[in-house]
């Protein structure tokens, strides 16, 4: 039964991944076109970009207009371009190899998880709004869709990048880096400056704590404009983007934000995209239920199963081997001990993976070895 459910999840993942990549590509092309589209509006009164810090509600400290605002917009375009490039270079080849060699394996990558989590968050956001409306809670919009298109482009692209700086970088990357730097005696040379931009794939007490703090601040920051109903969906999205930030890096959390916020812009240019996007998003939302269940199980395993296994002392007689074609689905480690009966246990976090007996796996030294007998 577990294998059947896992197969359904992985097949759903393939569909969602290519749908989200299609939406991302459409957003990306539209963003490039917008850099020329907004030029005639540079002198307009509302051609302005606000800069703020979160304390935890937004505290406005500067507004740039005219050419300065356009220069910042070009920086935002460059930031999104860099993020897309990093995703395609680092994640897409791994995803293609997985599709070719083991499409239903437990191995994860940035492209796949970015798509799955986007789908899950969209499903949960719609579910939360539906429940609120059932209880007659008003969920008004701020009406950005009624503003000039160039203003929507300025606001939404700015939010996609700048909000990641003032939430994920400011409240996850920098605090966690300082925490580990102050405890260098424990972590040694594993603390690097570029870790402030995420991608460490560590989910220990500091990371989990600051992911929750940043998500709460992210949610609170949206309430002055939207109302308190907006806290729950943005808090959920904040946790998801915090997870992507820590596991894969800031570029993936930026793309998650960009895919969400900038999605309305292509449809504003061409109304025919409404039907196409509607069909695609229905597919994404429906499959989002599957990923909600899948990631809920992962969370439970991390806090209950993994925590319990981590406390177990690994028998010194067990063989520890760094396999390069197996990764722990929770922490990404490739070092396991064989427990017998086709089960591997991750040395780093204690997760147990079933179904690997009597298979030959390649070691990181280039050799290969059959798993030791039980």
Secondary structure as the mmCIF struct_conf table of DSSP 4:
data_model
#
loop_
_struct_conf.conf_type_id
_struct_conf.id
_struct_conf.beg_label_comp_id
_struct_conf.beg_label_asym_id
_struct_conf.beg_label_seq_id
_struct_conf.end_label_comp_id
_struct_conf.end_label_asym_id
_struct_conf.end_label_seq_id
HELX_RH_AL_P HELX_RH_AL_P1 UNK A 2 UNK A 37
TURN_TY1_P TURN_TY1_P1 UNK A 38 UNK A 38
HELX_RH_3T_P HELX_RH_3T_P1 UNK A 39 UNK A 41
TURN_TY1_P TURN_TY1_P2 UNK A 42 UNK A 43
BEND BEND1 UNK A 44 UNK A 44
TURN_TY1_P TURN_TY1_P3 UNK A 45 UNK A 46
STRN STRN1 UNK A 48 UNK A 54
BEND BEND2 UNK A 55 UNK A 57
STRN STRN2 UNK A 58 UNK A 65
HELX_RH_AL_P HELX_RH_AL_P2 UNK A 66 UNK A 86
HELX_RH_PI_P HELX_RH_PI_P1 UNK A 87 UNK A 92
HELX_RH_AL_P HELX_RH_AL_P3 UNK A 93 UNK A 101
TURN_TY1_P TURN_TY1_P4 UNK A 103 UNK A 104
BEND BEND3 UNK A 105 UNK A 106
HELX_RH_AL_P HELX_RH_AL_P4 UNK A 110 UNK A 134
TURN_TY1_P TURN_TY1_P5 UNK A 135 UNK A 136
HELX_RH_3T_P HELX_RH_3T_P2 UNK A 144 UNK A 146
BEND BEND4 UNK A 147 UNK A 147
HELX_RH_AL_P HELX_RH_AL_P5 UNK A 149 UNK A 164
HELX_RH_PI_P HELX_RH_PI_P2 UNK A 165 UNK A 173
HELX_RH_AL_P HELX_RH_AL_P6 UNK A 174 UNK A 182
TURN_TY1_P TURN_TY1_P6 UNK A 183 UNK A 183
HELX_RH_AL_P HELX_RH_AL_P7 UNK A 184 UNK A 187
HELX_RH_3T_P HELX_RH_3T_P3 UNK A 188 UNK A 190
HELX_RH_3T_P HELX_RH_3T_P4 UNK A 193 UNK A 197
BEND BEND5 UNK A 204 UNK A 204
HELX_RH_AL_P HELX_RH_AL_P8 UNK A 205 UNK A 226
TURN_TY1_P TURN_TY1_P7 UNK A 228 UNK A 229
HELX_RH_AL_P HELX_RH_AL_P9 UNK A 230 UNK A 248
HELX_RH_AL_P HELX_RH_AL_P10 UNK A 250 UNK A 261
TURN_TY1_P TURN_TY1_P8 UNK A 262 UNK A 262
HELX_RH_AL_P HELX_RH_AL_P11 UNK A 263 UNK A 269
TURN_TY1_P TURN_TY1_P9 UNK A 271 UNK A 272
HELX_RH_AL_P HELX_RH_AL_P12 UNK A 273 UNK A 300
HELX_RH_PI_P HELX_RH_PI_P3 UNK A 301 UNK A 306
HELX_RH_AL_P HELX_RH_AL_P13 UNK A 307 UNK A 310
TURN_TY1_P TURN_TY1_P10 UNK A 311 UNK A 311
BEND BEND6 UNK A 312 UNK A 312
HELX_LH_PP_P HELX_LH_PP_P1 UNK A 313 UNK A 315
TURN_TY1_P TURN_TY1_P11 UNK A 316 UNK A 317
BEND BEND7 UNK A 318 UNK A 318
STRN STRN3 UNK A 320 UNK A 322
STRN STRN4 UNK A 323 UNK A 323
BEND BEND8 UNK A 324 UNK A 325
TURN_TY1_P TURN_TY1_P12 UNK A 329 UNK A 331
STRN STRN5 UNK A 335 UNK A 340
TURN_TY1_P TURN_TY1_P13 UNK A 341 UNK A 342
STRN STRN6 UNK A 343 UNK A 346
TURN_TY1_P TURN_TY1_P14 UNK A 347 UNK A 349
STRN STRN7 UNK A 352 UNK A 354
BEND BEND9 UNK A 355 UNK A 355
TURN_TY1_P TURN_TY1_P15 UNK A 357 UNK A 358
STRN STRN8 UNK A 360 UNK A 362
STRN STRN9 UNK A 363 UNK A 363
TURN_TY1_P TURN_TY1_P16 UNK A 364 UNK A 365
BEND BEND10 UNK A 366 UNK A 366
STRN STRN10 UNK A 368 UNK A 370
HELX_LH_PP_P HELX_LH_PP_P2 UNK A 371 UNK A 373
#
